[in-house]
């Protein structure tokens, strides 16, 4: 069964689109991990809503000039990693796509970056904003758009570009010839990009940003219907898997609506959250139990990878992402393994949160655990979100730990299939390299 599933996934992974995606994301792992650590530092230490900041009263311990310096460094590093992650992704996606077809990969990457920045400019131009480029298109939460742009440019170079074989030493003459050979596919790509940018500008499209998904997020935060919560969970987790993380990231942010306010008021009046009026709010169920702030999938995968000890490289990726993932900063592993747009993780990314939500809703209905209504500090470990969200209820913590163990068990065959796929891919690549040498 596992071998059959591995062969099926292998066929999908062998597609040029997914091959280029996997190579791109693996290449960008160091940037994603770096951003994850600085996001962790910002959330824990340099944010007034951070867990460490509040527990240790850092506002009274850290001098103002040192605190502002740390805030500047953390925010700055997040901006140059996560804030423009799409630029890096677009470049390498076009580069690896063109490389698959033996075309000029470097010039394809540069062309794709120009197109992405122009579309980003078109999305911002005409609006009352001090930003030249739309951060929504460029940041890591909309990396899917960058990958698509890069792939399209790579395909144009595939269709119109000339064959290119890298040489160890390039003279000025060879470089000039490369530029001329890339002129036609570059101009065609830029023409398509300009048309796309004009459409974005004329229609004032908010291509990808948090406002684009405000209705979905608002509905998740206010619905008390389990059926609707499940449907919205499928949509949000699918978007997150393809690289559009705005909806899922927004759910974990502070909530200010009548439903959460009424729940919290009742909880304060009675000293507990057992009898609040809205027991199945989507935001509470998804963040506290469905994804556990990222722990239900990402942290469970790290645990499994560390237990296997059969691949030093993958084990190193798991170790370097363990700390940020434990505190909810999981994008480093999602990019580095990679999990984003990896076919093997599509169904688990959607089904595991749904199973968690259904079990949590059942436990709430039968009064085994109370409802999570209290605000959560930034950087709270995913497994502890329900504990603090219920004001320290031990049954909620015990239930969440059991859910986490169940998630690990459900992910075990998925990791095995992923290992088989990677093994077959490496074998296939070695065969291709040997054939080229002979």
Buried (B, 14 or more C-beta within 10 A) or exposed (E): EEEEBBEBBBEBBEEBBBBBBBBBBBBBBBBBBBBBBBBBBBBBBBBEBBBBBBEEEBEEEBEEEEBEEBBEBBBEBBBBBBBBBBBBBBBBBBBBBBBBBBBBBBBBBBBBBBBBBBBBBBBBBEEEEEEEBBBBBBBBBBBBBBBBBBBBBBBBBBEBBBEBEEEEEEEEEEEEBBEEBBEBBBEBBBEBBBEBBEEBBEEEBBBBBBEBBBEBBEBBBBBBEBEBBBBBBBBBBEBBBBBBBBBBBBBBBEBEEEBBEBBBEBBEEEEBBBEBEBBBBBBBBBBBBBBBBBBBBBBBBBBBBEEBEEBEEBBEBBEBBBEBBBBBBBBBBBBBBBBBBBBBBBEBBBBBBBBBBBBBBEBBEEEBBBBBBBEBBBBBBBBBBBBBBBBEBEBBBBBBBEBBEBBBEBBBEBBBBBBBBBEBBEEEEEEEEEEEEE
